[in-house]
Amino acid sequence: MFITALIVAVFVVGYLLIALEHPIKIDKTASSLLTGVLTWTFLALGVIYFGYQIPFEEVFHHMGLAFDASEPGYKNVERLLGHFVTEIAYILFFLLGAMTIVELIDMHDGFHVITSRITTLNKKKVLWIITFITFFLSAVLDNLTTSIVMVSLLRKLIHDRETRLLYASMVIISANAGGAWSPIGDITTTMLWIGGQITVWPTIEDIFLPSLVCAIVPAALLSLKLKGNFPPVEAKAAYKTSSTERMTVFGLGIGALLFVPIFKTITHLPPYVGMLFGLSVLWFATEIMHKSKTHEEKSRFSVLHALTRIDTPSVLFFLGILSAVAALETIGVLENLAHTLDQSVGNHNVIVVIMGVLSAIIDNVPLVAAAMGMYSIEQFPVDSHFWQFVAYCAGTGGSMLIIGSAAGVAVMGIEKIDFVWYLKNFTLLAALGYLAGAGTFLLFNTVL
């Protein structure tokens, strides 16, 4: 019991350090990594030296791993950590590939293809354009990749950082809302799809409207604060690349991102493989494109240069926070929390709404995994409103805190958005959108 309390305390303190990054002047990545390492360190020490009991057989079975009772405890801890690191690596490689592709497009001025077509300078119109592009793009790609792409676009469109942060935060909400109604748009919806709890068309049918409401409500409230136009942006005197190079890299880059879900559907391999496949094709294309240039010119447009521009600390931040959450899952804290909710609340709709709120604090993946373990297909059949509601709430609830979703963490890293700033300016907007969408779901799918 002491070890469990210690691990939870480390997680809570680490979470507070991340939230208070700017006041205490300690980078969130350092806090995240230390939290991830300490949670597993105390878990291992507890098993080895203090007789800390973990139901390894049950945990291994839940993870789909073979359990060997003859193995010593520390070996089981090592195997579990290795399992989680593999799953986390899938996300990190995916993120690295997506960020590199986006940087390559940016280095070739490829985003001019889109920004040149957004001719309005009206702040409200730009907000709605960004909101809808993000919402629908995230359903085709996924909310993480879409957030990276859209924030890169915003950096070209809006030069005032304070104003850009408002739009970037709206990208987080729109990306999470757009990803929730598509089986390939959000990791939790994908989990439910692969697990057999939901299928494609009923999911789109049930969740599309609530997700749209979830994005529109915050956008409408934010638009009330926006007045006037952006100052005219001076046209660039010259581009670094030719029109053909811009169009080619933009087309190949966006095509590579769009191809990821297709690749996964065809091969059933993890999404990161499709992302790295797209990156390798684009790498070949840019090498051939610039092969006749001097070494200095060629290096400016190379993947090697793009890799130096990506936000590596954000990748390490992911590693730390997801490792810490994995430790909580291993010791059963998240599953116990889910069972406590089930026993104390009773109403499944209320439980799912609470689960969505909790996903802003704790990663939504283990929460959905716990729900999948708690409730069976016999209790709630395939495509029942329960599973569709889980997909909506888990996918959109994370928008309430900036570190509550992969999209939020990515945007936080790119734009260096302060946790407290987002809490003050967007938590309420995101919560209102989340509740409005949940109400819409219950009205149309339960009442009517």
C-alpha positions in Angstrom: 0.0 0.0 0.0 2.9 2.4 0.9 4.5 1.8 -2.5 1.2 2.5 -4.3 0.8 5.7 -2.4 4.4 6.7 -3.1 4.0 6.1 -6.9 0.7 8.1 -7.0 2.4 10.9 -5.0 5.3 11.0 -7.4 2.8 11.3 -10.3 0.9 14.1 -8.6 4.0 16.1 -7.8 5.3 15.5 -11.3 2.0 16.7 -12.8 2.1 19.8 -10.7 5.7 20.6 -11.7 4.6 20.3 -15.4 1.7 22.6 -14.8 3.8 25.1 -13.0 6.6 25.0 -15.5 6.9 28.8 -16.0 6.6 30.0 -12.4 9.2 27.5 -11.2 11.3 27.9 -14.3 11.9 24.2 -14.8 11.3 22.8 -18.3 8.3 20.4 -18.4 10.3 17.8 -20.2 12.7 17.5 -17.3 9.7 17.0 -14.9 8.0 14.6 -17.2 11.1 12.4 -17.6 11.9 12.4 -13.9 8.3 11.4 -13.1 8.3 8.6 -15.6 11.7 7.2 -14.3 10.8 7.5 -10.6 7.4 5.8 -10.9 9.0 2.7 -12.4 12.0 2.9 -10.1 9.9 2.8 -7.0 7.7 0.1 -8.5 10.8 -2.1 -9.2 12.4 -1.4 -5.8 9.1 -2.2 -4.1 8.9 -5.6 -5.8 12.5 -6.5 -5.2 13.2 -5.3 -1.7 9.8 -4.6 0.0 7.6 -7.5 -1.1 5.3 -5.2 -3.1 2.6 -7.4 -4.5 1.3 -6.9 -8.1 -1.2 -9.4 -9.6 1.3 -10.1 -12.4 -0.8 -13.0 -14.0 -3.9 -10.7 -14.2 -1.9 -7.8 -15.6 -0.1 -9.9 -18.2 -3.4 -11.4 -19.3 -4.9 -7.9 -19.6 -2.0 -6.9 -21.8 -2.3 -10.0 -23.9 1.1 -11.3 -22.8 2.2 -14.8 -21.8 2.9 -15.1 -18.0 5.6 -17.4 -16.6 5.1 -18.0 -12.9 8.7 -19.1 -12.5 10.1 -15.7 -13.4 11.2 -13.5 -10.5 9.2 -10.3 -9.8 11.8 -7.9 -11.2 11.8 -9.8 -14.5 8.0 -9.4 -14.7 8.4 -5.7 -14.1 11.1 -5.5 -16.8 8.8 -7.3 -19.3 5.9 -5.0 -18.5 8.1 -1.9 -18.9 9.4 -3.3 -22.2 5.8 -3.8 -23.4 4.8 -0.3 -22.6 8.0 1.2 -24.1 7.1 -0.6 -27.3 3.7 0.9 -27.4 5.1 4.4 -26.5 7.7 4.0 -29.2 4.9 3.5 -31.8 3.6 7.0 -30.8 7.1 8.6 -30.7 8.1 7.3 -34.1 4.8 8.4 -35.5 5.3 11.8 -34.1 8.9 12.1 -35.3 7.9 11.1 -38.8 5.0 13.5 -38.9 7.0 16.4 -37.5 9.8 15.8 -40.1 7.4 15.7 -43.0 5.8 19.0 -41.8 9.3 20.6 -41.5 10.2 19.4 -45.0 7.1 21.0 -46.4 7.8 24.2 -44.5 11.4 24.3 -45.6 10.2 24.2 -49.2 7.6 26.9 -48.6 4.9 24.3 -49.3 2.3 25.7 -47.0 2.1 28.8 -49.2 -0.2 26.5 -51.4 -2.8 26.9 -48.6 -2.0 30.2 -47.0 -2.1 32.0 -50.4 -5.7 30.8 -50.7 -6.8 32.3 -47.4 -7.1 35.8 -48.6 -9.4 37.2 -45.9 -7.8 39.3 -43.1 -11.0 39.2 -41.0 -10.1 37.6 -37.6 -13.4 35.9 -37.2 -13.5 34.5 -40.7 -10.0 33.1 -40.3 -11.0 31.5 -37.0 -13.9 29.6 -38.7 -11.8 28.6 -41.7 -9.1 27.2 -39.4 -11.7 25.5 -37.2 -13.5 23.6 -40.1 -10.3 22.7 -41.9 -8.9 21.2 -38.7 -12.1 19.5 -37.8 -12.4 17.6 -41.1 -8.7 17.1 -41.7 -8.3 15.4 -38.3 -10.9 12.8 -39.3 -8.9 11.8 -42.4 -5.4 12.0 -40.8 -5.5 12.0 -37.0 -5.7 14.7 -34.4 -2.0 14.6 -33.7 -0.8 15.0 -37.3 -3.5 17.6 -38.1 -2.5 19.7 -35.1 1.2 19.8 -36.2 0.1 20.7 -39.8 -2.3 23.4 -38.8 0.0 25.1 -36.3 2.7 25.2 -39.0 0.1 26.9 -41.2 -0.8 29.4 -38.4 2.9 30.3 -38.1 2.7 31.4 -41.7 -0.6 33.2 -41.4 -0.4 35.0 -38.1 2.8 36.7 -37.0 1.6 38.1 -33.7 2.3 35.3 -31.1 -0.4 36.3 -28.6 -3.1 36.2 -31.2 -1.7 33.0 -32.8 -1.9 31.2 -29.4 -5.7 31.7 -29.5 -6.0 30.1 -32.9 -3.5 27.4 -32.0 -5.6 26.5 -28.9 -8.7 26.4 -31.0 -6.8 23.9 -33.3 -6.4 21.6 -30.3 -10.2 21.6 -29.6 -11.1 21.2 -33.3 -8.6 18.4 -33.9 -9.8 16.4 -30.9 -13.4 16.9 -31.9 -12.7 16.0 -35.5 -10.7 12.9 -34.6 -13.4 11.5 -32.2 -16.0 10.7 -34.9 -13.6 8.8 -37.2 -12.2 5.4 -36.4 -8.8 6.5 -37.6 -8.9 10.1 -36.2 -8.2 9.4 -32.5 -6.2 6.7 -30.8 -9.1 5.8 -28.4 -11.6 5.6 -31.2 -9.2 3.4 -33.1 -8.8 1.2 -30.0 -12.5 0.6 -29.8 -12.7 0.0 -33.5 -9.9 -2.6 -33.4 -11.3 -4.1 -30.2 -14.6 -4.8 -31.9 -16.7 -2.5 -29.8 -17.6 -0.1 -32.7 -17.7 -0.2 -36.5 -17.1 2.6 -39.0 -20.5 3.9 -40.3 -22.5 3.7 -37.0 -19.6 5.6 -35.3 -19.7 8.4 -37.9 -23.5 8.4 -37.7 -23.7 8.7 -33.9 -20.7 10.9 -33.1 -20.4 13.3 -36.1 -23.0 15.8 -34.9 -21.9 15.8 -31.2 -18.3 16.3 -32.3 -19.3 19.2 -34.6 -21.1 20.9 -31.7 -18.1 20.3 -29.5 -15.9 22.3 -32.0 -18.5 25.0 -32.9 -19.5 26.1 -29.4 -15.9 27.1 -28.3 -15.3 28.7 -31.8 -18.5 30.7 -31.5 -17.6 31.9 -28.0 -14.0 32.8 -29.0 -15.2 34.7 -32.1 -17.1 37.1 -29.8 -13.7 38.2 -28.4 -12.1 38.7 -31.9 -12.6 42.0 -33.6 -11.2 43.7 -36.6 -8.7 42.4 -39.2 -5.1 41.2 -39.3 -2.6 43.8 -40.6 -1.7 43.1 -44.2 1.2 40.8 -44.5 4.0 41.9 -46.8 4.6 39.5 -49.7 7.9 37.7 -49.7 10.4 39.2 -52.1 11.5 35.7 -53.2 10.9 32.1 -52.3 13.7 29.7 -51.5 12.2 27.1 -53.9 10.6 27.1 -57.3 6.8 26.7 -57.8 7.3 23.1 -59.0 9.4 22.2 -56.0 6.8 23.8 -53.6 3.9 22.0 -55.2 5.8 18.7 -55.4 6.9 18.6 -51.8 3.5 19.8 -50.5 1.7 17.2 -52.6 4.0 14.4 -51.6 4.0 15.5 -47.9 0.2 15.8 -47.5 -0.2 12.6 -49.6 2.2 10.8 -47.3 0.1 11.9 -44.2 -3.2 10.9 -45.9 -1.8 7.6 -46.9 -1.0 6.5 -43.3 -4.6 5.3 -42.5 -4.8 3.6 -46.0 -1.5 1.8 -45.3 -2.7 0.7 -41.9 -6.0 -0.7 -43.4 -4.2 -2.6 -46.1 -1.3 -4.0 -44.1 -2.6 -4.0 -40.5 0.8 -2.7 -39.4 1.0 0.1 -36.8 0.5 3.6 -38.1 4.1 4.6 -37.5 5.2 2.2 -40.2 3.0 4.0 -42.7 4.3 7.4 -41.5 8.0 6.3 -41.9 7.1 4.8 -45.3 5.8 8.3 -46.4 8.8 10.0 -44.9 11.2 7.7 -46.8 9.5 8.3 -50.1 9.6 12.0 -49.5 13.3 11.7 -48.5 14.0 10.0 -51.8 12.1 12.6 -53.8 13.9 15.6 -52.2 17.3 14.0 -52.6 16.6 13.5 -56.4 15.0 17.0 -56.6 18.1 18.8 -55.3 20.9 16.4 -56.5 22.2 18.9 -59.0 22.6 21.7 -56.5 25.7 22.5 -54.5 26.2 20.8 -51.1 25.3 24.0 -49.2 22.1 24.5 -51.1 21.1 20.8 -51.0 21.7 20.6 -47.2 19.2 23.5 -46.6 16.4 21.3 -48.0 17.5 17.9 -46.7 15.7 15.6 -44.2 18.9 15.8 -42.0 18.3 19.6 -41.7 14.6 19.0 -41.0 15.5 16.7 -38.2 17.5 19.4 -36.5 14.4 21.7 -36.6 11.8 19.4 -35.0 10.9 19.8 -31.4 12.8 16.9 -29.8 12.0 17.9 -26.2 8.3 17.4 -26.9 9.0 13.8 -28.0 10.9 13.2 -24.7 8.0 14.8 -22.8 5.7 12.2 -24.4 8.1 9.5 -23.3 8.1 10.6 -19.7 4.4 11.3 -19.2 3.2 8.1 -21.0 5.7 6.0 -19.0 4.3 7.4 -15.7 0.8 6.7 -16.8 1.8 3.1 -17.7 3.2 2.7 -14.1 -0.2 3.7 -12.7 -1.9 1.3 -15.1 0.5 -1.5 -14.0 -0.3 -1.1 -10.3 -4.0 -1.1 -11.0 -4.7 2.5 -9.9 -6.6 3.4 -13.1 -8.7 0.2 -13.1 -9.6 0.7 -9.5 -10.6 4.2 -10.2 -12.9 3.0 -13.0 -14.4 0.3 -10.7 -14.9 2.9 -7.9 -16.8 5.1 -10.4 -19.0 2.2 -11.5 -19.9 1.3 -7.9 -20.4 4.9 -6.6 -22.1 6.6 -9.5 -24.0 3.7 -11.2 -25.4 5.7 -14.1 -23.3 4.7 -17.1 -23.8 8.0 -19.0 -22.6 10.0 -16.0 -19.6 7.6 -15.7 -18.6 8.1 -19.3 -18.9 11.9 -18.9 -16.6 11.7 -15.8 -14.2 9.5 -17.8 -14.0 12.2 -20.4 -13.2 14.8 -17.8 -10.6 12.5 -16.2 -9.0 12.0 -19.7 -7.9 15.7 -19.5 -5.8 14.8 -16.4 -4.8 11.2 -17.1 -4.1 9.8 -20.5 -7.3 8.7 -22.3 -5.7 5.5 -23.6 -5.5 3.5 -20.3 -8.9 4.9 -19.3 -10.5 3.5 -22.4 -8.5 0.3 -22.0 -9.9 0.0 -18.4 -13.5 0.6 -19.7 -13.0 -2.1 -22.4 -11.9 -4.5 -19.6 -14.7 -3.6 -17.2 -17.6 -3.8 -19.6 -18.1 -6.8 -22.0 -19.7 -7.0 -25.4 -22.4 -9.1 -23.9 -23.3 -6.3 -21.5 -23.0 -3.6 -24.2 -23.2 -5.0 -27.8 -21.2 -3.8 -30.7 -22.1 -0.2 -31.7 -24.2 0.3 -28.6 -24.6 3.9 -27.5 -22.4 3.2 -24.5 -19.3 2.5 -26.7 -20.1 5.4 -29.0 -20.4 7.7 -26.0 -17.0 6.4 -24.7 -15.4 7.2 -28.0 -16.8 10.8 -28.0 -16.0 11.6 -24.4 -12.5 10.0 -24.4 -11.7 11.7 -27.7 -12.8 15.2 -26.8 -12.5 15.5 -23.0 -8.7 15.9 -23.2 -9.1 19.4 -24.7 -10.0 20.8 -21.3 -6.3 20.8 -20.4 -3.4 21.3 -22.8 -1.6 18.2 -21.7 -4.8 16.2 -21.8 -4.3 15.0 -25.4 -1.6 14.2 -27.9 -2.7 17.2 -30.0 -2.4 19.5 -27.0 1.0 18.3 -26.0 2.2 18.7 -29.6 0.9 22.2 -29.9 2.2 23.0 -26.4 5.7 22.0 -27.6 5.6 23.8 -30.9 4.2 27.1 -29.6 5.5 26.9 -26.0 2.0 27.5 -24.7 1.9 27.9 -20.9 -0.2 25.3 -19.0 -1.7 28.0 -16.8 -2.4 30.4 -19.8 -4.4 27.6 -21.5 -6.2 26.8 -18.2 -7.3 30.5 -17.8 -8.2 31.1 -21.5 -9.5 27.8 -22.9 -10.4 25.2 -20.2 -13.9 26.7 -19.8 -14.4 27.1 -23.5 -13.4 23.5 -24.1 -15.5 22.3 -21.2 -18.6 24.0 -22.6 -18.0 22.5 -26.0 -17.5 19.1 -24.4 -20.7 19.2 -22.4 -22.7 20.7 -25.3 -21.5 17.8 -27.5 -22.3 15.2 -24.8 -25.8 16.7 -24.4 -26.3 16.5 -28.1 -25.2 12.9 -28.1 -27.6 12.0 -25.3 -30.5 13.9 -26.8 -30.2 12.3 -30.3 -28.9 8.8 -29.4 -30.6 8.1 -26.1 -33.7 10.3 -25.7 -34.8 10.4 -29.4 
